[in-house]
Amino acid sequence: MTLHAPNIRPIIRQLDESAINRIAAGEVVERPASAVKELIENALDAGARRVSVDYAAGGKVLIRVSDDGCGMTPDDLPLAVARHATSKIDGSDLLNIRSFGFRGEALASLGSVGRLTITSRAEGHDGASLTVAGGKLSPVRPAAAVKGTVVELRDLFYATPARLKFLRTDRAEAQAIADVVRRLAMAEPQVGFTLSEVTEGEAPRVIFRADPLSGDFFAALHDRLAGVLGRDFVENALQIDVERDGMRLTGYAALPTYSRGSSVQQFVFVNGRPVLDRQLLGALRVAYYDFLSRDRHPAAVLNLICDPERVDVNVHPAKSEVRFREPEAARSLIITALRTALSHAGHRASSTVADATLSAMRPEPAAAPLAYPRVYQMERPSQQSLSRSFAYQAPEPISGFAEAPTARVEALAQANEAVDHPLGAARAQVHENYIIAQTATGMVIVDQHAAHERLVYERLKRQMAETGIKAQALLIPEIVELSPSDATRLLEAADDLARLGLTIEAFGGHAIAVRETPAILGNVSAVALLRDVLDELADLGQSQSLQAKMEAILSRMACHGSIRSGRQMRAEEMNALLREMEATPHSGQCNHGRPTYVELKLHDIERLFGRR
């Protein structure tokens, strides 16, 4: 099928202004949320401290954005809706851009595909109003208005009805609008935002509200993120504020144990502008790769601040993509800043782990809610009184038993001093895998295998960085038979594996001889170790750097040198494990991002039993 008749020369025509604007609108205004984004950014550029957004039918019928910014004069209005007319730049320097908008396309595009009305008043001037419908301009008229601007867009895409067919449901478009408002609210905590849905015959329904915040920037950002992303995020996030090579990274990044099933809580800004930049999001992922399994995603809100001349925001009409003059510097700053913050977090794990544990312990709600009245309880005795009481009440040894049955692993008097440590003193081991420790304010449950696996992994990484991993020679080399492809893959990585303390060589046919294994792992099964290394090489493919590959292999190897589930531990061993966790960065999560321990506060435990 041909688009024009054969052998007929096509004629070149100059498109009229209306057609040009409608084509431009297709690039700038993809959906109602795109219009909302452009209008809010105009309000922010005008110095607004409060921005109100109203919409109807997912923004298809009505979008109204009101602000208290500097406003416009009657003479400004016709220029505001002219294509490529802007107050943001003078055209002499397209790199030194310090505003959200600068292309001068948004209002002209909106007026070409919908019915646009702008009402505005600048200080010291009368209010005025201007309407543009389908690209046709009406005269400027006087209007009653307070300082600021109200932009009302009705019947979006009425002039290009084909575009309406590509819009999603009202609910989906409304959700996209809410996402835009929340994203911009995170970038500007000192500005107040209100989002409302308008339905005919009903009062507007407020969907989102964020009051303007003042004072310290990080305190304001903390409170704004709590309102937008929830308290759980800010309670489990680390403050980021790092400057290097003329670039500064600010924001909050969540602990690995507060990971998500998708990337929905990843927000990156460049000089306050929301962007969807693959390199920056990739750097965020790399910063966490050592702590999360491949199906989990970190949560973070980050703003990269740099000289506007070092980043090109004029890459795409929607301004959602950027290009850095020194992309490696930006990427390196994100990776280094986040890894440093995660390292300083020590053994800390997210509070949501404890919340989930408590929720699992609570009974299912009955048909009629049960009330647990506060009954009289004796005041909690001192620790010294408890020790004397326990000693007095201890049962005599029962005939036929060497000692009375007990779950306690050590006497209270021997371990009270360790209770003040962050992870407390080990009291018992249950199911040969979980250590129960008492802290000053509650209790801790530790997964011994997951915790020790992280400790061994961190030791291996430290050893590799400092002196290289020491290898131990096997008295008799272990021969492992593999498939041709597996043998080839391992031999290709032999030099890298040797740096990790694993020495292999070909042994005829498709067999591999294992000559040395990492000394830190002790006695390990060479067959199981090689299988795990092969699995990791297959998973990583060619997508990771050499350092990333080596650390991923170390992570798998660490599993073989860890305390296994099912091994009984003595009290001193358990306490030694707790002390090492406290001194080791990242020990709050295993190599796959799962928590290594759960901390339960005493008041939460007492609430479970109706004591509070």
N, C-alpha and C positions, 0 to 999 in steps of 0.2 A: 504493500500500500504506500503510495507517494503522497506527500503533503501538498504538492502543487503539480500542475499539468506539465508533462514532459515537453522539452524543447521550447519552453516559454521562459524568457528571461524575467526573473523576479524584479520588482521595482522597489528601490529603496525609498522609504518615506520617513519624514520627520514626525514622530508621535506628538500628539498634543499634550499640554500640561496635565490634563485630567488623567490621561492614560499613564503618563509617567508616574504620577503620584500613586495610582492604584498598583502599579508594578512595584514601586518602592514600598508600599504598605505591606506587600506580601513578604518582604524581607524583615521589616521592622515589627509588624504586628501579625504574629502567627496565630494568636488566640486572644481571648479577653485578658488573660493573665499578663500577656505581653504589653497590652495597653495600660494596665494598672501599673506595671513596673516602670514604664516610661513616664507616666504622670507623677508617680511618687518621687522618682528621681528628679524631675523638674521642680517639685515642691522642696526637696532637700537642697537643691542648688540655689533656690530662692531664700534659703535661710530659715525655713519653717521649723518651729518647735513643736507643733502639733499637726498631724495629718489624719484626716478622716476619709475613709473609703466606704462608699455604699454601692451595692450592686443588686441587680434583679435578674432572675432567670440565668444564673451562672455568668452574668456579664453580657449576655447577648442582647438583652433589652435595655439595660441601663448600667452605666459605670459613672460614678460621681466621686471626684477626688477634691477635697477642700483642704486648704492650708492657710496658715497665718504668716506666710512669708512676706517678702518685700512688695509683692504685687506688681501690676503693670499699669501704665498710663493709657488713655484712649488712643494715643498715637502709636503705642507699642503693639496693640492687638493685631492689626492687619499684618505687621511684620512677623508676629509670633507664629502665624499659620502659613507663612510663605515658606516654600521649600528652600532649605539650606540657608535660612536666616536664624541666627543664634546670638545670644549675649554671652556665651561661654568662652569663645575664642575669637581672635581677630583674623585668623587664617594664616598668620605669618609663621606659626610654629605648631605643627601637628603632633609633636612629641611631648611638649610641656603642658599636658592636659591635667588640670586639677579639679575638674568637675565631673559629675556623672554624665551629663549630656554634653554634646558638642557638635553633633552632625547636623542639627537643625532639620530633622526629617520627621520626628514623631508626630507633632501636631498637624503638619501638612498631610501626613499619611492617614491619620485618624479622620481628618476632615474629608478626605477623598473617598473613604469607604463607609462612613457613618454620618450621623447628625451630631455635630460638635458645637457646643455652646461654651464660651469662656466669659466668665464674669469676674472682674478684677478691679482692685483699687490700690494705688500706691499712696504712700503717706504724702499729704499735701496736694493730692489730686482728687478729682471726682471719680466715682465709680463708673464703669462702662462695661458693655456687653457686646459680644460678636458671635454670630452663628455662621457655620460652614456646613452645608449639606451636600454630600456627593461631589465635593470639590467646588461648589458654587458659594461664593462669598456674599454675605448680607452686609449692609452698612452697619457701622458702629453706632450703638445707641446708649444713651445715659442709663444707668442702673443704680439702684440702691445696693450698697455693698460695704462691708467692713474691710479693714486692711487685710490683704491677702488675695487668694485666687480660688475660684471654684470652676473646675472643668467638668462639664457634663457631656457624656457620650451616650447617645441613644441609637438603638437599632444598628449595632455593629455589623458590618458587611452587607447592609441592605443594598448598597450600590454594586456589590460583587456577590450576588446570591450563591454562586457556585462554591464560594469559600465556606458558606454556612454548612454545607453538606459534610465538610471535613471536621467540623467541631464535634466534640464528644457530648455526653449528656450534661444537663445543667449541673448535676451534682459533681461530676468530674471536673467541669470548668470552674465551679465554685471552690473546689479543693485546691486547684492550681492557683487561683487568686489568693487563697489563704496562705499557701506556701510562699508566694512572692512577698506578701506583707510580713510574714514571720521572719523570712530571711533578711529583709531590709531592716526590720526592727532589731535584729541581732547586731547588725552593722552600726546602728545609730542608737545606743542606749539612752542618750540625752534627749531624744525626740520621742514624743508620745504618738501612739498609733491606735486608731480605732477602726475596726472592720465590721460592717453591718450588712445584713441581708434585708432587702426591701421587698415586701409582698403587698400587693394592692389590697386595701381595706384593712390592713393590720399595721401595728406599730413595728418599726424596724427592729430586727433581732440582732443583738450584738454577738458576733462570732468570735471576735478577738479584741482584747483591749490591753494596752501596755502604756502606763503613765510615764511621762518623762522623768528621768532619774538624774540626780545631781551628785556632786561630790567627786570622790576618787574614781578614776575611770574603771579600774578593775572591780571595785565594789559595785559600781553601776552595772558593769557588764555581767557580773556574777548574778545580781538580782534579775536582770533582764533575761538571762539564759534560764534561770529558775522558772520564770513565768512562761517562757516559750518552749523549752525542752523538758521542764519538770525538775523537781527537787532532786530526784535520783541522779540526774546527770551532774549537777553542780556539786553534790555531796561526794561524788566519786570521780571528780575531775581534778587535774593538776593545773595550776596556773603557769602559763608560758609567757615569758618576757625575755627574749634574747636578742642581742644586737651584734652584728658582725659584718664587716666589709661594707658598711653603709646601708645595710638592710636590717630591719627589725621585725621580729615575729612575736605577735601577742595573741592571747586568747586562752582557751582551756582545752585540754586533751584528757579523755577519760582513761581510767585504769584498764588494763587488758581484760580483767575479769568483768568489766562492764562492756563487753563487746556486743555487737548486734548481728542479727542474721542477714542484714543487708546494709547497704551504704547510706541509708536514709538519714543518719545523723552525722554526716560529714559535710561541713560548711567551710568553704575557703573563700576569703576575700583578698583582694589586692588593692591597697590604699582605700579600703572601705567599700570597694565595688564587688558585688557577688560575681564569682566567675565559676565556670565549669572547665577547669584546665586539667588535662590528662596528666601532665608532668607533675603538677603540684599534688593531685590526688594520688598519683603513683608514689610520690615521695612519702606521703602519709602512710600508705600501705607498707612501704619498705621499712619505715621506722618501727612498725609493729610486727614485722614478719617473724621476728624471733620469739614472739609471745602468743601468737594466735594461730589456730589451725586455719587451713585454707578456706573453710566455709564460714568463717567469722570475720566481722569487719569492725575496725576501730570507730570510735565516736569522737569528734573533735570540732571545735569552732576556732578557726585560725585566721588572722589578718596579717598579711605580709605588707609591710610599709617600706617603700623605697622612693627614691627620686623619680618623679614621673617620666623623666627622660630615659630611664633605664628599662621602661616597660612600654610596649606599644599596645594601646587599647583600641586602636583603629583597625583591628583585624577583620571584624565582622559587624554588620549593621546592628545586630542585637547587642553588641558589646559584651557578650558573655565569654568570649575567648580573648586571651592576651598572649603576647609574645615578649619574652625577656631578652634583653641584650646579652645577659650572662645567665642562661638557664641553669647551668650547673651550680652557680652560687646560690640561687634561690632554692634549688632542690637540696643542696647540702645543708643549708641553714635549717630547713624543716626537719631533716633526718637527725641532725646533730642535736637540735634543741629538744626534740621529743625524746630521743634516747637518753639524754642527760636527765630530763625531768623524770622519766620512768625509773632510771637508776637511783635517783634520790628518793623515790617513793619507798625504797627498801622492800620489806615484806608485806606492805599494805595490800589488802584485797578489798574489793568493793563491798559496800554495806548491803547491796541488793542480794548478796549471797546469803547473808543472815536473814534478811526479810523473807526470801524464798524458803529457807529452812523453817522459819517460824510458821509461815503459811501452811507448809506441808504438815506441821505438827498439830495445827488447830483442827478440831473436829469439824465435820461437815455441818453446815447450819441446819437446824431442825425446822420442822414446819412452823412451829411457834418458837421464836428466839428465847433461849434460856438466859436468865439473868443470874449472874454470880454475885450475890450480895457480899459486901465487905464484912467478913466476920471478924470477931476479936482475935488478934494475933499478938503473941508475946513479942516484945521488942527483940530485935536480932541481937544475940549475945556476942561478946567479943571473940576473936579467934582463940585467945588463950583459954577462955571459958569453954569453948567448944572442944578444945584439945583435952582438957581435964574431964569433961563430960564423956567424951568418947572412950577415954581410957578407963573410966569408972564403969561404963556400961559394956565394955568388951566382954564377950562370953568366954567361959572356960573352954579349953580344948575338949572337943567331943570325942568320946571313946571310939576308936576305930579310925580316926583321922589324925594325921601328923599335926595339923593345926586347924583352927576354926576356918571355915570357908569365908573368903573375903575377896572383894573386887579391887581393894586398894593396893597399889603397887609399892607404896612406901609410907612410913609413919608421917603424920602431919608435922611433927616437930622437925623432921629432917628436911622438909621441903618448903616450909613456910617462907623462907627467905627468897625462894625462886618465884613465889606467887606474884611479886612485884614486877617481874619481867613482862614485856609486852605479850608474850605467848604463854606466860605462866609456868606452872610446875606440873609435870606429868603425874597423873593419879592412876591411870589404868590404860590397858590396851584391850580393845574389844574386836572380835572377829579377826584377830591376828592381822589387822590392817589399820585400825583407827585408834589414834592416841587421844585420850581424854585428858585435858590439862585444865587446872584451875587457875584463874587469873584474879586480880584484886577486885574486879568488877563483874565477873561472870565465869564463863568457861569457853574453852576452845576445843574443837574437834579437828584433828589433823589426819589427812590421808598420807600415811607414811611413805608409800611408794611414790605418789605424785610429788611430794615434797622433796624426797631424796633424789629423785630423777632430776629436778631443777637444780639442786645443789651440785650434783655430779656434773651436769651440763655446764654450769657457771665455772666450776673448777677446770673443766676441759678447755673452755674458751680462754680463761685466764692463763692457763699453761701454754696454750698455743700461741697467744699473743706475746708472752714473756720469753719463753725458751724453746718453744716447740714441744709437742706432746711426746713424753718419754714412752719408748716401746719396750716390751718384754719379749725376748725370744722364746719360742716354744721348743721344748726339748725334742719333740718329734713334730715336724711340720704337719699340719692338718690338710688333707686333700679333699677338695670339694668338687663334685661333678656338677656341671651346669649346662644349660642349653648353649648353642653356639653364639646366639645374640647376647645372652647375659655374660658369657665369658669375655666377649669382645668389649662390651660396655665397661666391665670392671678393669680390664687391662688398659683401656684408654685412659682411665682415671687413676692408674697405679701410682703415678708420681704425686698426685694430690693426696691420695690416701696415705702414702708414706709420711707426709707431713702431719697426718693425724695419728700416727703411731700404728697404722695398719699396713704391714708389708706383705705384698702378694706377688706371685710370679706364675707364668704359664707352666703347666706340668704335663704337657702332651695331650693331644686331642682337645677336648673342651673342659679339661680339669684345671683347677686353680689350686696352687699350694699357698697356704697361709703360713708365713714364716714368723711374723711378729704381730702382737696385738697391743693396744694401749695399756700401759702398766696400771693406770688408775682404775681400769675396769676389773682387775683381778682375773680370776679364772672365768672365761666366757666361752660359749659355744661358737666356734668359728663359722659353722654352717648358718646358725641363726643370725649372727652378726652380718655375714655377707648378704643374706637374704634381705635384711633390713636396709643395708646400704643400696642394694639394687632397687628396692622399692622407692627409696628416696631419689635416686638418680632418675628413675622413670617418671616420678611425679614432677620433679623440677624441670626436666627436659633441658632446653637451651635458654630458658627465660630468665634465669638468675645469674648474678655475677658469681665469680669464683668464690669470693668470701661468703656470699649467701649460701652457695652450695655446700661449702665446707662446714659452715655452722649448722646447716640443716642435717648433714650427715652426723655431725657430733651429737645433735639432739637425739637422733635415733640410737646412736651408740651408747648414750648416757643411760638409756633404759636398761641396758644389760649390766651396768655396774651399780644399779640401784637396789635398795632394800626391797625384796619382793613381797607382794601381798601374801599373807599366810605365815610369815616369819614372826616368831615370838621375840619380843625385845625386852631387855632388862630396863629397869627404871633409869639407870645412868645413861643408857643408850638413847632412850626417848628424850631425856632432858638435854643431852648433847645435841640431838637433832633439832630441838626447839631453839637452842642458843645459836646454832649455826644458821638456822632460818632467819633469825633476827639480825644477823650480821651480813646476810647475803642479799644483794639487790635482786629484785624480780622474784623472790621466793614465794610471793603471795599467789602465784599462778604456776601451773606446770608448763611443760614445753608446748602444750597445745592450747593454752589460754584458759584452762579450767582452774578453778580455785584449789589451792592446796590445803586450805583450812577454812573453817567456819567459826566465827566468834559470836557467841550468844551472851547478851547482857543479862545480869541477874534479874533486873526489873522485868525484862521480857519473859524470862523463864517463869517468874512468879505470876505474871499475868496469865500464862498458859494454864496455871493451876488455880486461877481465880483468887489468888492471894492479894491482888491489887485491883 
